[in-house]
Amino acid sequence: GDEAELAFRLLADMANCELMPNAAMYRAAISAAEGDWQLAVRLLNHMQTISKIHADASSYAATVNACARGRQWVLCTQLLEDALSGGAELGVAAFGASLGALEWASRSEEAASLLRRMSQRQLELNVIALSAAVSAAERGGQWSRAMQLFHQLSQRSLLPDMLAIGAAISASATGHLWENAFGLLRHARRQESAVDAAQLNSCITALGRGQKWRVALQVMDGAQAEADEVTFNAAVAAMEKGHRWSAALELLASMAACSMKPGIVAYSSGISSCSAEGFWRQAVQLLRRLHIAGEEPSSISFNAAISACEKGLQWQRSLDFLGGASAAGFNAALLACVRSGRWHEALTLQRQAESRGFRPLAVSSYSLLLSETEHRGLEGEEDKLLDELCKEWLWAHGSPAKPLPALRAEHEWKVHDEFPEQTSKPSIDPGRWLLP
């Protein structure tokens, strides 16, 4: 603050007047500058280069602490290295402060190296140091390493703080360890610790990945005060993975009741959950609500709505959403047309997909169209489709295509398994191959 800046000027004036400030004066000034890492570094440099005073452990520790507060992890590690190489014996506090800066910057490798240095110097790893290391590993994408460090807390009979618990829950979600995430959340609540939205979100995400939608709903029931929009998004996604469309819709309604605005993530998950069960009316309604809410639906949203329409044989409605669909949406719309007997629209869709550069269309789509065109005697269309099927085979496999009889026979059984009512078998020219 201002006092630290004033102290720096006084020390500089003393040096200019050939008055010798001592180490205690510099230590006091650096400690006063704990909220200004740049000033703290200037004081340390002035102490060593201008006043020619050897910086002791306390001066280094105070400077490291100021840099850690400023999230300057590079300076923290450099200062630690300078201090140790100069013979200064820094304690756990300085290492812990540096680990905190590394945690904020997600520097998991540097944090692990610092922990090793602490062990080599026989410094006791405390809760602060280990918690920072757990969080750094998790934020650095090393969920397994984060869990190993978290287990060290119990091995050392240390009670984890909320930083470590939150990081461990998030690491469990990344590692698909829903039991760990749920157990840690319950432990935090039993300890009457303040559980925040980030920890809830990670836990529900882990439960969703483990398809434990019932447990996710239990967590939501006891977390109304802490839940935010991200929490609800994670819960709706968990319902989607558990194919619980009604629960997903109830959660979306609860968001509105809590004056929260469902975003594209929540709506897309809701649409997908309805699509999985074939509830096309609900899927279409959610897509319209998403548009009314001013959100721009993604291709995933459009594809899911089209898929729901395909399952409900709503071929006309499926065509309404093709503007924002990807290749998967075109495939679903094409299947809707074929299953509804709309062969002309199906062929038109196939051409539109090609014009938009979607590749590959699903082989099942080509197989259905082949069966339909031959059934209706559209030999010209059949030739075009066979050529396209050849291209898709090569595009997908990157190898010489199989003879047409073998390729056609391979795909016929797939069509008849999925749509047993189609029993007609196209005639095959034994002399024709997909490639010359």
C-alpha positions in Angstrom: 0.0 0.0 0.0 1.0 3.6 0.4 3.0 2.8 3.5 5.1 0.2 1.7 5.8 2.7 -1.2 6.8 5.3 1.3 9.1 2.8 3.1 10.7 2.0 -0.3 11.5 5.6 -0.9 12.9 6.1 2.5 15.2 3.1 2.1 16.3 4.3 -1.3 17.0 7.8 0.2 19.0 6.2 3.0 21.1 4.3 0.5 21.7 7.5 -1.6 22.8 9.4 1.5 25.2 6.6 2.3 23.2 5.6 5.4 23.0 1.9 5.8 19.5 0.4 6.2 19.5 -3.0 7.8 17.8 -6.3 7.0 15.1 -5.7 9.6 14.0 -2.5 7.8 13.7 -4.3 4.5 11.8 -7.2 6.0 9.3 -4.8 7.5 8.9 -3.0 4.2 8.4 -6.2 2.2 5.9 -7.5 4.7 4.0 -4.2 4.4 3.9 -4.7 0.6 2.2 -8.1 0.7 -0.6 -6.8 -1.4 1.7 -5.4 -4.1 4.0 -8.1 -5.5 5.8 -5.7 -7.8 6.8 -3.5 -4.9 7.9 -6.5 -2.9 10.1 -7.7 -5.6 11.6 -4.2 -6.1 12.4 -4.1 -2.3 14.1 -7.4 -2.4 16.2 -6.5 -5.4 17.1 -3.1 -3.8 18.1 -4.9 -0.6 20.5 -7.2 -2.5 21.9 -5.0 -5.3 21.9 -1.5 -3.9 22.3 -2.0 -0.1 24.3 -5.2 -0.6 22.5 -7.0 2.2 22.1 -10.7 2.1 18.4 -11.6 1.9 17.5 -14.0 4.7 14.7 -16.6 4.7 12.2 -14.2 6.2 12.7 -11.6 3.4 12.4 -14.3 0.7 9.3 -15.8 2.4 7.6 -12.4 2.6 8.3 -11.7 -1.1 7.1 -15.2 -2.1 3.9 -14.6 -0.2 3.3 -11.3 -2.0 3.9 -12.9 -5.4 1.6 -15.7 -4.5 -1.1 -13.2 -3.6 -0.6 -11.7 -7.0 -0.7 -15.2 -8.6 2.7 -14.8 -10.0 3.7 -18.5 -10.0 6.8 -18.1 -12.1 8.2 -15.5 -9.7 7.3 -17.7 -6.8 9.2 -20.7 -8.1 12.2 -18.5 -9.1 12.4 -16.9 -5.7 12.2 -20.3 -4.0 15.1 -21.6 -6.2 17.2 -18.4 -5.4 16.5 -18.7 -1.7 17.4 -22.4 -1.5 20.5 -22.0 -3.7 21.6 -19.1 -1.4 21.3 -21.2 1.7 18.1 -19.7 3.0 15.9 -22.3 4.8 12.4 -21.6 3.8 9.5 -23.1 5.8 6.2 -24.8 4.9 4.4 -21.4 4.6 6.5 -20.2 1.7 6.1 -23.5 -0.2 2.4 -23.5 0.6 2.0 -20.0 -0.8 3.8 -21.1 -4.0 1.7 -24.1 -4.3 -1.4 -21.9 -4.1 -0.1 -19.8 -7.0 0.6 -23.0 -9.0 -2.9 -24.2 -8.2 -4.5 -21.1 -9.5 -2.4 -21.4 -12.8 -3.3 -25.1 -13.1 0.5 -26.0 -13.1 0.2 -29.6 -12.0 3.7 -30.7 -13.0 5.4 -27.8 -11.2 3.2 -28.4 -8.1 4.3 -32.1 -8.0 7.9 -31.0 -8.3 7.5 -28.6 -5.4 6.0 -31.3 -3.3 9.0 -33.5 -4.0 11.3 -30.7 -3.0 9.4 -30.3 0.3 9.8 -34.1 1.0 13.5 -33.9 0.2 14.0 -31.1 2.6 12.0 -33.1 5.2 9.3 -30.4 5.4 6.0 -31.7 6.8 3.3 -31.6 4.2 0.3 -29.8 5.8 -3.3 -29.4 4.7 -2.7 -26.2 2.9 0.2 -27.6 0.8 -1.5 -30.8 -0.1 -4.9 -29.2 -0.8 -3.2 -26.7 -3.2 -1.4 -29.6 -4.9 -4.7 -31.6 -5.2 -6.4 -28.6 -6.8 -3.4 -27.9 -9.1 -3.5 -31.5 -10.4 -7.2 -31.4 -11.0 -7.1 -28.1 -12.8 -4.2 -29.3 -14.8 -6.3 -32.2 -16.1 -4.5 -34.9 -14.1 -7.5 -36.4 -12.2 -5.7 -39.6 -11.2 -2.8 -37.6 -9.7 -5.3 -35.4 -7.9 -6.9 -38.4 -6.3 -3.6 -39.9 -5.2 -2.7 -36.6 -3.5 -6.1 -36.4 -1.9 -5.6 -39.9 -0.4 -2.3 -38.7 1.1 -4.4 -36.4 3.4 -6.0 -39.4 5.0 -2.8 -41.3 5.1 -1.2 -38.4 7.1 -4.3 -38.2 9.3 -5.1 -34.7 7.9 -8.6 -33.4 7.6 -9.2 -32.2 4.0 -10.4 -28.6 3.6 -13.1 -27.6 1.1 -10.4 -26.7 -1.5 -9.2 -30.3 -1.5 -12.8 -31.8 -1.3 -14.0 -29.6 -4.2 -11.0 -30.6 -6.4 -11.4 -34.3 -5.5 -15.1 -34.2 -6.5 -14.2 -32.6 -9.8 -11.4 -35.1 -10.4 -13.9 -37.9 -9.7 -16.3 -36.5 -12.3 -13.5 -36.4 -14.8 -12.5 -40.0 -14.0 -16.1 -41.2 -14.1 -15.9 -42.1 -10.4 -19.4 -41.3 -9.3 -19.2 -43.2 -6.0 -16.2 -41.1 -5.0 -17.9 -37.8 -5.9 -21.1 -38.7 -4.1 -19.3 -39.9 -1.0 -17.1 -36.8 -0.8 -20.2 -34.6 -1.1 -22.0 -36.5 1.7 -18.8 -36.2 3.8 -18.7 -32.5 3.4 -22.4 -32.2 4.4 -21.9 -34.4 7.4 -19.1 -32.1 8.5 -21.4 -29.2 8.0 -19.0 -27.6 5.6 -20.2 -25.0 3.1 -20.9 -26.9 -0.1 -20.8 -24.5 -3.1 -22.4 -24.8 -6.6 -19.1 -25.9 -8.2 -18.9 -29.0 -6.0 -22.6 -29.8 -6.6 -22.1 -29.4 -10.4 -19.1 -31.7 -10.4 -20.9 -34.3 -8.3 -24.1 -34.3 -10.5 -21.9 -34.5 -13.6 -20.2 -37.6 -12.3 -23.6 -39.1 -11.4 -24.8 -38.4 -14.9 -21.8 -40.0 -16.5 -22.4 -43.0 -14.3 -26.1 -43.0 -15.3 -27.2 -42.6 -11.7 -30.1 -40.3 -12.4 -32.0 -41.3 -9.2 -29.0 -40.3 -7.0 -28.6 -37.1 -9.0 -32.2 -36.2 -8.2 -31.6 -36.9 -4.5 -28.6 -34.5 -4.6 -30.8 -31.9 -6.3 -33.5 -32.3 -3.7 -31.1 -31.3 -0.9 -29.3 -28.6 -2.8 -32.0 -26.0 -3.7 -30.1 -23.2 -1.8 -26.7 -23.9 -3.5 -27.9 -24.9 -7.0 -27.3 -22.5 -9.9 -28.1 -22.7 -13.6 -25.0 -24.9 -14.2 -26.3 -27.3 -11.5 -29.7 -27.6 -13.3 -27.9 -28.1 -16.6 -25.9 -30.9 -15.2 -29.0 -32.5 -13.7 -31.0 -32.3 -16.9 -28.0 -33.9 -18.7 -28.0 -36.7 -16.1 -31.7 -37.3 -16.9 -30.9 -37.4 -20.6 -28.3 -40.1 -20.0 -30.8 -42.0 -17.9 -33.5 -41.7 -20.5 -35.8 -40.0 -18.0 -37.5 -37.4 -20.2 -40.3 -36.6 -17.7 -37.7 -35.8 -15.0 -35.8 -33.6 -17.4 -38.9 -31.6 -18.2 -39.7 -31.2 -14.5 -36.2 -29.9 -13.9 -36.6 -27.4 -16.7 -39.9 -26.3 -15.2 -38.2 -25.9 -11.8 -35.6 -23.6 -13.3 -38.3 -21.3 -14.4 -39.9 -21.5 -11.0 -36.6 -20.5 -9.4 -36.3 -17.5 -11.8 -33.5 -19.2 -13.7 -33.3 -19.0 -17.5 -32.6 -22.4 -19.0 -29.9 -22.1 -21.6 -29.1 -24.1 -24.7 -27.3 -26.8 -22.7 -30.4 -27.5 -20.6 -32.8 -27.3 -23.5 -30.6 -29.5 -25.7 -30.4 -32.2 -23.0 -34.1 -32.0 -22.6 -34.7 -32.4 -26.3 -32.3 -35.3 -26.5 -34.0 -37.1 -23.6 -37.4 -36.8 -25.3 -35.9 -37.9 -28.6 -34.5 -41.1 -27.0 -38.0 -42.1 -26.0 -39.6 -41.0 -29.2 -41.7 -38.2 -27.6 -41.6 -35.9 -30.6 -44.3 -33.5 -29.4 -42.3 -32.6 -26.3 -39.0 -32.4 -28.3 -40.5 -30.0 -30.8 -42.1 -27.9 -28.0 -38.7 -27.6 -26.3 -37.0 -26.6 -29.5 -39.6 -23.8 -30.0 -39.2 -22.6 -26.4 -35.4 -22.4 -27.0 -36.1 -20.2 -30.0 -38.6 -18.0 -28.1 -36.0 -17.6 -25.2 -33.7 -15.9 -27.7 -31.2 -18.8 -27.8 -29.7 -20.0 -31.0 -30.3 -23.8 -31.2 -27.2 -25.9 -32.0 -27.1 -28.7 -34.6 -27.3 -31.1 -31.7 -30.7 -29.6 -30.7 -32.0 -29.8 -34.3 -30.7 -33.3 -34.8 -32.3 -34.5 -31.6 -35.7 -33.0 -32.5 -35.5 -34.6 -36.0 -34.6 -37.9 -34.5 -37.7 -37.7 -32.2 -39.8 -36.9 -35.3 -38.3 -39.9 -37.1 -39.2 -42.2 -34.3 -42.8 -40.8 -34.4 -42.9 -41.1 -38.2 -43.4 -37.4 -38.4 -41.6 -36.9 -41.7 -43.1 -33.5 -42.5 -42.1 -32.0 -39.1 -38.6 -33.5 -39.5 -38.1 -31.5 -42.6 -38.9 -28.2 -40.8 -35.7 -28.4 -38.8 -33.1 -29.3 -41.5 -31.9 -25.7 -41.7 -29.7 -26.1 -38.6 -29.1 -29.9 -38.8 -25.9 -31.8 -39.5 -25.4 -35.0 -41.4 -27.0 -36.9 -38.4 -30.2 -34.8 -38.7 -30.4 -35.5 -42.5 -30.0 -39.2 -41.9 -32.9 -39.1 -39.3 -35.1 -37.1 -41.7 -34.3 -39.4 -44.5 -35.3 -42.4 -42.4 -38.5 -40.7 -41.4 -39.4 -40.2 -45.1 -38.5 -43.8 -46.1 -40.4 -45.3 -43.2 -43.4 -43.2 -44.0 -43.3 -44.2 -47.6 -42.2 -40.8 -48.9 -39.6 -42.0 -51.3 -39.6 -38.9 -53.4 -38.8 -36.7 -50.4 -36.2 -39.2 -49.3 -34.4 -39.0 -52.6 -34.6 -35.2 -52.6 -33.0 -35.2 -49.1 -30.2 -37.4 -50.2 -29.3 -34.9 -53.0 -29.6 -32.0 -50.6 -27.2 -33.7 -48.2 -24.7 -34.2 -51.0 -25.0 -30.5 -52.0 -24.3 -29.4 -48.5 -21.2 -31.6 -48.3 -22.4 -34.0 -45.6 -20.4 -37.2 -45.7 -20.9 -39.9 -45.1 -24.6 -40.5 -45.0 -25.4 -43.6 -42.9 -25.0 -46.8 -44.9 -28.4 -47.8 -43.6 -29.9 -44.8 -45.3 -28.4 -45.8 -48.6 -29.6 -49.4 -48.1 -33.2 -48.3 -47.4 -33.2 -46.0 -50.5 -31.8 -48.8 -52.6 -34.6 -51.1 -51.5 -37.2 -48.4 -52.1 -36.0 -47.4 -55.5 -35.8 -51.0 -56.8 -39.2 -51.7 -55.3 -40.6 -48.8 -57.3 -38.6 -49.6 -60.5 -36.5 -46.4 -60.4 -33.4 -47.9 -62.0 -31.7 -44.6 -62.8 -31.9 -43.6 -59.1 -30.6 -46.9 -58.1 -27.5 -46.5 -60.2 -26.8 -43.1 -58.7 -27.2 -44.5 -55.1 -24.9 -47.4 -55.8 -22.2 -45.0 -57.0 -22.6 -43.0 -53.9 -22.5 -46.1 -51.7 -19.3 -47.0 -53.4 -17.8 -43.6 -52.6 -18.9 -43.8 -49.0 -17.4 -47.3 -48.6 -14.1 -46.1 -49.9 -14.3 -42.9 -47.8 -15.0 -44.8 -44.6 -12.6 -47.7 -45.1 -9.8 -46.3 -47.3 -9.4 -49.7 -49.1 -10.5 -51.2 -52.4 -14.3 -51.8 -52.4 -15.8 -55.2 -52.3 -17.7 -56.7 -55.2 -21.2 -55.2 -55.5 -22.9 -58.6 -54.8 -21.0 -59.0 -51.5 -21.6 -55.4 -50.5 -25.3 -55.5 -51.3 -25.7 -58.8 -49.5 -23.9 -57.4 -46.4 -26.3 -54.5 -46.1 -29.6 -56.3 -46.9 -29.6 -58.2 -43.6 -29.2 -54.9 -41.7 -32.2 -53.4 -43.5 -34.4 -56.5 -42.8 -33.3 -56.6 -39.2 -34.3 -53.0 -38.6 -37.3 -52.9 -40.9 -38.6 -56.5 -41.2 -41.6 -55.5 -43.3 -39.2 -54.8 -46.2 -38.9 -58.2 -47.8 -38.1 -57.5 -51.4 -34.6 -58.3 -52.5 -33.0 -56.2 -55.3 -31.7 -58.1 -58.3 -27.9 -58.0 -58.6 -25.8 -57.9 -61.7 -23.0 -60.4 -61.0 -20.7 -58.7 -63.5 -20.9 -55.2 -61.9 -18.3 -54.0 -59.5 -18.0 -50.8 -57.5 -14.7 -50.0 -59.0 -13.4 -50.9 -62.5 
